[in-house]
Amino acid sequence: MSGPALRLAVELDGDGAHPAAWRRAAHSPDHLLTPRRVARVAAAAENSGFTLITLEDGALPPGGTPDVVGRIGAVERAAFLAASTSVVGIAPVVPVTYAEPFHVSSQLASLDHISVGRGGWVVGEEERPEAARVWGRPHVDGEAARARESRDGVEVVRALWDSWEDDAVIRSVATSRYLDRDRLHYVDFTGDAYAVKGPAIVPRPPQGQLVVLGRPDRVPAGQLDVALVEGRDLAAVAEAAAGAGTPRTFAEIEVALDTAHATAEERVADLEQHAPWTDRGRLRHIGSASGLAVLLGRLRGVVDGVRLHPLVLDEDLPELSRLVLPHLFERRLAVRPLPGASLRTHLGLERPANRYAAGPDIEALQETR
């Protein structure tokens, strides 16, 4: 199917999508959380031509198997990577099930300033009851309640990003004025569980609004820029994408590739001895790089992009970089991001107007006619 070229995203949390991925990693376990390793993997993704990297997160250690895995907070990793990359977009996963939307807004706005407009946000959820105890909050029980928290949280975060108009900062030495107070606004949000007054403590992000990604069954489509759609086959993905109702759609794909030392099936079988690779209802490709390229080519015109979840980063990311992405770029099935452009620009999204900024003076316009 023809259509616009795909945008490519990749999830870089931990050692890979499989809970036992660390057993096949090219580094010793104690190097997982080192700055050098985090920067190396992000640089490999950027140099390969990915438009976006995402960083999974949550209040609890990932995985429920004997393979105990740790992680540094996604926002902290994103801020670090913003300084060590220059083109690729960076979107941490940040749940708002228990987190204060005011703080989330400030953290993400700061990320967009640090990255000069390359920031994004994957809206997550805290599903496990233990997460409530970590936060010291009452348990948010059930999908409907978690969806409510996500809905209200995204609305507050987006409103706070707009609570500073673009020219609110004056920085006038002559008049000793830093801010134009008339261009700061209260958001005055009142939801089912909390109220937020505002304004934010961080100026409006360079993109106006960061790119917000999430599952349309968890976050209202009107609050998302990119819907992350799932389905075990192309027909299911196409149906989910057609019904998403968002400006852009990305298909979620789990990937295990053949390597020079083992087939994809052998690699999966090796890891399955230690822990199961949970079926999340996503497309899953286990096989050759050429087969993955064909699959991605078939998704062109069905979705606007894909987010890949490699089985083991140290094994699959080199294969993606060497065999898959070059093939897609050469045949114009996918496109590289351009230096100096924002993540919104890479995704073909306009910079949104500020909801609080005064519109044009209609009477003045009429007088000039």
C-alpha positions as CSV (number, residue, x, y, z in Angstrom):
1,M,0.0,0.0,0.0
2,S,1.3,3.5,-0.9
3,G,1.2,6.4,1.4
4,P,3.5,8.9,3.3
5,A,6.8,7.5,4.4
6,L,6.9,6.0,7.9
7,R,8.4,7.6,11.0
8,L,10.3,5.1,13.1
9,A,10.4,5.0,16.9
10,V,12.2,2.5,19.1
11,E,11.8,1.6,22.8
12,L,15.2,1.6,24.6
13,D,14.4,0.7,28.2
14,G,16.6,-1.9,29.9
15,D,18.2,-4.5,27.8
16,G,15.2,-5.2,25.6
17,A,11.6,-6.2,25.4
18,H,12.1,-9.7,26.8
19,P,12.2,-9.8,30.6
20,A,15.3,-12.0,30.5
21,A,17.0,-9.9,27.8
22,W,19.9,-9.1,30.1
23,R,21.1,-12.7,29.8
24,R,22.1,-12.1,26.2
25,A,23.3,-8.5,26.6
26,A,26.8,-7.6,25.4
27,H,27.7,-5.9,28.7
28,S,27.9,-7.0,32.3
29,P,24.7,-6.5,34.4
30,D,26.4,-3.8,36.5
31,H,26.8,-1.6,33.4
32,L,23.1,-1.4,32.6
33,L,22.5,1.9,34.5
34,T,25.8,3.6,33.6
35,P,25.7,6.9,31.6
36,R,28.1,5.5,29.0
37,R,25.8,2.5,28.2
38,V,22.6,4.7,28.1
39,A,24.3,7.2,25.8
40,R,25.7,4.5,23.6
41,V,22.4,2.9,22.9
42,A,20.7,6.3,22.2
43,A,23.5,7.3,19.9
44,A,23.1,4.0,17.9
45,A,19.4,4.7,17.5
46,E,20.0,8.3,16.4
47,N,22.7,7.4,14.0
48,S,20.5,4.7,12.5
49,G,17.9,7.3,11.6
50,F,15.1,6.7,14.1
51,T,12.8,9.7,14.5
52,L,12.0,9.0,18.2
53,I,13.3,7.0,21.1
54,T,11.0,6.2,24.0
55,L,11.9,5.2,27.6
56,E,9.6,3.0,29.6
57,D,9.1,3.8,33.3
58,G,7.0,3.1,36.4
59,A,7.1,3.3,40.2
60,L,7.9,-0.4,40.5
61,P,10.9,-2.5,39.2
62,P,10.0,-3.8,35.7
63,G,9.0,-7.4,35.4
64,G,7.5,-9.9,37.8
65,T,10.1,-12.7,37.2
66,P,13.2,-13.9,39.1
67,D,15.1,-11.7,36.6
68,V,15.2,-8.6,38.8
69,V,15.8,-5.5,36.6
70,G,16.4,-1.9,37.7
71,R,16.1,1.3,35.9
72,I,16.7,5.0,36.3
73,G,13.7,7.3,36.0
74,A,12.7,7.9,32.4
75,V,12.5,11.7,32.8
76,E,16.1,11.7,34.2
77,R,17.4,9.5,31.4
78,A,15.6,11.7,28.8
79,A,17.2,14.8,30.2
80,F,20.6,13.2,30.1
81,L,20.1,12.0,26.5
82,A,18.8,15.4,25.4
83,A,22.3,16.7,26.0
84,S,24.1,13.8,24.3
85,T,21.9,13.7,21.1
86,S,21.0,16.4,18.6
87,V,18.4,15.1,16.2
88,V,16.3,12.3,17.6
89,G,13.1,13.0,19.5
90,I,13.0,11.7,23.1
91,A,9.8,10.7,24.8
92,P,9.8,9.2,28.4
93,V,6.9,7.2,29.6
94,V,5.3,9.1,32.5
95,P,2.2,7.7,34.2
96,V,-0.2,10.2,35.8
97,T,-2.1,7.6,37.8
98,Y,-0.6,8.9,41.0
99,A,2.0,11.5,39.9
100,E,1.1,15.2,40.4
101,P,0.3,16.6,36.9
102,F,1.8,20.0,37.9
103,H,5.2,18.3,38.5
104,V,4.8,16.2,35.3
105,S,4.1,19.4,33.3
106,S,7.2,21.1,34.7
107,Q,9.5,18.1,34.1
108,L,8.4,17.6,30.5
109,A,8.4,21.3,29.7
110,S,12.0,21.4,31.0
111,L,12.9,18.4,28.8
112,D,11.6,20.3,25.7
113,H,13.7,23.3,26.6
114,I,16.8,21.2,27.2
115,S,16.3,19.3,23.9
116,V,15.4,22.4,21.9
117,G,12.0,21.1,20.9
118,R,12.6,17.4,20.6
119,G,10.6,16.3,23.6
120,G,7.6,14.0,23.7
121,W,5.5,12.2,26.3
122,V,4.2,8.6,26.3
123,V,1.2,8.6,28.7
124,G,1.5,5.5,30.9
125,E,-0.5,3.9,33.7
126,E,0.3,2.4,37.0
127,E,-1.7,-0.8,37.0
128,R,-0.2,-2.8,39.9
129,P,-1.7,-2.1,43.3
130,E,1.8,-1.9,44.9
131,A,2.4,1.3,43.0
132,A,-0.2,3.1,45.1
133,R,1.8,2.2,48.3
134,V,5.0,3.5,46.7
135,W,3.3,6.9,46.1
136,G,1.5,6.8,49.4
137,R,-1.8,7.2,47.6
138,P,-5.1,5.4,47.7
139,H,-5.3,2.6,45.1
140,V,-6.9,3.6,41.8
141,D,-8.8,0.5,41.1
142,G,-10.0,-0.6,37.6
143,E,-9.5,0.5,34.0
144,A,-12.2,3.2,34.1
145,A,-10.6,4.8,37.2
146,R,-7.1,4.7,35.7
147,A,-8.5,6.2,32.4
148,R,-10.1,9.0,34.4
149,E,-6.7,9.8,36.0
150,S,-5.0,9.8,32.6
151,R,-7.7,12.0,31.1
152,D,-7.5,14.6,33.9
153,G,-3.7,14.4,34.1
154,V,-3.2,15.0,30.4
155,E,-5.7,17.9,30.4
156,V,-3.9,19.6,33.3
157,V,-0.5,19.1,31.8
158,R,-1.5,20.5,28.5
159,A,-3.3,23.5,30.1
160,L,-0.2,24.3,32.2
161,W,2.0,24.2,29.1
162,D,-0.3,27.0,27.7
163,S,-0.4,28.9,31.0
164,W,2.6,31.0,29.8
165,E,2.1,32.7,26.5
166,D,5.1,32.6,24.1
167,D,6.1,36.2,24.8
168,A,5.5,36.1,28.5
169,V,9.2,36.3,29.3
170,I,10.5,39.9,28.8
171,R,14.1,39.9,30.3
172,S,14.3,43.6,30.2
173,V,17.4,44.9,32.1
174,A,16.4,48.5,31.5
175,T,13.0,48.2,33.2
176,S,14.0,45.3,35.6
177,R,11.1,43.3,34.3
178,Y,11.4,39.6,33.7
179,L,7.8,38.6,33.1
180,D,4.6,40.1,31.6
181,R,2.2,39.1,34.3
182,D,-0.8,39.7,31.9
183,R,0.6,36.8,29.8
184,L,0.5,34.2,32.6
185,H,-2.8,32.5,33.1
186,Y,-4.5,30.4,35.8
187,V,-5.7,27.0,34.4
188,D,-8.4,26.7,37.1
189,F,-8.9,22.9,36.6
190,T,-11.4,21.0,38.7
191,G,-11.7,17.3,38.2
192,D,-13.2,14.3,40.0
193,A,-10.2,13.8,42.3
194,Y,-8.3,17.1,42.5
195,A,-8.1,20.8,41.4
196,V,-5.2,22.7,40.0
197,K,-4.9,26.5,39.9
198,G,-1.7,27.2,38.0
199,P,0.1,28.8,36.3
200,A,3.1,26.7,35.6
201,I,6.6,27.5,36.9
202,V,8.3,26.8,33.6
203,P,7.9,28.9,30.4
204,R,5.9,27.5,27.5
205,P,7.8,24.6,25.8
206,P,9.6,25.5,22.5
207,Q,7.1,23.2,20.7
208,G,4.2,24.9,22.4
209,Q,2.9,21.5,23.3
210,L,5.2,18.4,23.5
211,V,4.1,15.5,21.3
212,V,1.8,13.4,23.4
213,L,1.6,9.7,22.6
214,G,-0.6,7.1,24.2
215,R,-3.2,4.3,23.8
216,P,-6.5,5.7,22.5
217,D,-8.4,3.2,24.8
218,R,-6.7,4.8,27.8
219,V,-6.5,8.4,26.8
220,P,-9.2,10.4,24.9
221,A,-8.2,10.7,21.2
222,G,-8.7,14.5,21.4
223,Q,-5.8,14.7,23.9
224,L,-3.3,12.7,21.8
225,D,-1.1,13.7,18.9
226,V,-0.1,10.0,18.3
227,A,-2.1,6.9,19.0
228,L,-0.1,3.8,19.8
229,V,-2.2,1.1,18.2
230,E,-2.0,-2.6,18.7
231,G,-3.2,-5.8,17.0
232,R,-1.8,-9.3,16.4
233,D,-2.1,-9.0,12.6
234,L,-2.2,-6.3,9.9
235,A,-6.0,-6.3,9.7
236,A,-6.4,-5.7,13.5
237,V,-3.7,-2.9,13.3
238,A,-5.5,-1.3,10.3
239,E,-8.8,-1.4,12.1
240,A,-7.3,0.1,15.3
241,A,-5.6,2.9,13.3
242,A,-8.7,3.7,11.3
243,G,-10.7,4.2,14.5
244,A,-8.1,6.0,16.6
245,G,-9.3,9.5,15.7
246,T,-5.8,11.1,16.3
247,P,-3.6,13.2,14.0
248,R,-1.0,10.4,13.8
249,T,-1.0,6.6,14.5
250,F,2.0,4.4,15.3
251,A,1.8,0.6,15.3
252,E,3.4,-1.3,18.2
253,I,5.7,-4.1,16.9
254,E,7.8,-6.5,18.9
255,V,10.9,-7.6,17.0
256,A,13.3,-10.5,17.2
257,L,15.7,-10.8,14.3
258,D,18.0,-13.5,12.9
259,T,21.7,-12.7,13.6
260,A,24.9,-14.2,12.4
261,H,25.1,-16.4,15.5
262,A,21.6,-17.6,16.0
263,T,18.1,-17.5,14.4
264,A,15.4,-15.3,15.9
265,E,13.5,-18.4,17.0
266,E,16.6,-19.9,18.7
267,R,17.2,-16.6,20.5
268,V,13.6,-16.4,21.7
269,A,13.7,-20.1,22.8
270,D,16.9,-19.5,24.8
271,L,15.3,-16.6,26.7
272,E,12.0,-18.5,27.2
273,Q,13.8,-21.0,29.4
274,H,14.1,-18.2,32.0
275,A,10.9,-16.2,31.6
276,P,7.9,-15.9,29.2
277,W,7.7,-13.2,26.6
278,T,4.2,-11.9,27.5
279,D,1.8,-11.6,24.7
280,R,0.6,-8.0,24.8
281,G,-1.7,-8.2,21.8
282,R,0.9,-6.5,19.5
283,L,2.3,-7.4,16.1
284,R,5.3,-9.6,16.6
285,H,8.0,-10.3,14.0
286,I,10.3,-13.3,14.7
287,G,12.5,-13.9,11.7
288,S,14.7,-12.2,9.1
289,A,15.5,-8.5,8.7
290,S,14.2,-8.7,5.1
291,G,10.9,-10.1,6.5
292,L,10.6,-7.2,8.9
293,A,11.3,-4.7,6.0
294,V,8.4,-6.3,4.0
295,L,6.1,-6.1,7.0
296,L,6.9,-2.4,7.6
297,G,6.4,-1.7,3.9
298,R,3.0,-3.2,4.1
299,L,2.2,-0.8,7.0
300,R,2.9,2.2,4.9
301,G,-0.4,4.0,4.4
302,V,-2.0,2.0,7.2
303,V,-0.2,3.9,10.0
304,D,2.0,7.0,10.1
305,G,4.8,5.2,11.9
306,V,5.9,2.3,14.1
307,R,7.4,1.8,17.5
308,L,9.7,-1.1,17.6
309,H,10.3,-3.1,20.8
310,P,13.6,-5.1,20.1
311,L,13.9,-8.5,21.9
312,V,17.5,-7.8,23.0
313,L,18.8,-4.3,22.3
314,D,22.5,-5.4,22.0
315,E,21.6,-8.0,19.3
316,D,18.6,-6.6,17.5
317,L,19.5,-2.9,17.3
318,P,22.6,-3.5,15.2
319,E,20.6,-5.6,12.8
320,L,18.0,-2.9,12.5
321,S,20.7,-0.3,11.9
322,R,22.6,-2.4,9.4
323,L,19.9,-4.2,7.4
324,V,16.4,-2.8,8.0
325,L,16.5,1.0,8.2
326,P,18.9,1.4,5.3
327,H,16.5,-0.7,3.1
328,L,13.5,1.5,4.2
329,F,15.3,4.7,3.5
330,E,16.7,3.7,0.1
331,R,13.2,2.7,-1.0
332,R,11.6,5.8,0.6
333,L,9.4,3.7,2.7
334,A,10.6,5.6,5.8
335,V,12.3,8.9,6.4
336,R,15.1,10.2,8.5
337,P,14.6,13.2,10.9
338,L,16.3,16.4,9.8
339,P,18.8,18.3,12.0
340,G,17.4,21.5,13.6
341,A,13.8,20.5,13.4
342,S,11.4,19.9,16.3
343,L,9.8,16.6,16.9
344,R,6.4,18.1,15.9
345,T,8.0,19.1,12.6
346,H,9.4,15.6,12.0
347,L,5.9,14.1,12.6
348,G,4.1,16.7,10.4
349,L,2.3,18.3,13.3
350,E,1.7,22.0,13.5
351,R,2.8,24.0,16.5
352,P,-0.5,24.6,18.3
353,A,-1.8,28.1,19.2
354,N,-1.9,29.0,22.9
355,R,-5.5,28.5,24.2
356,Y,-5.2,31.5,26.5
357,A,-3.6,34.0,24.1
358,A,-5.9,36.8,23.0
359,G,-7.1,36.4,19.4
360,P,-7.0,39.3,16.8
361,D,-8.9,42.4,17.6
362,I,-11.9,42.0,15.3
363,E,-13.0,45.7,15.5
364,A,-9.4,46.8,14.6
365,L,-9.3,44.5,11.7
366,Q,-12.6,45.8,10.4
367,E,-11.4,49.4,10.7
368,T,-8.4,48.6,8.4
369,R,-10.6,47.3,5.6
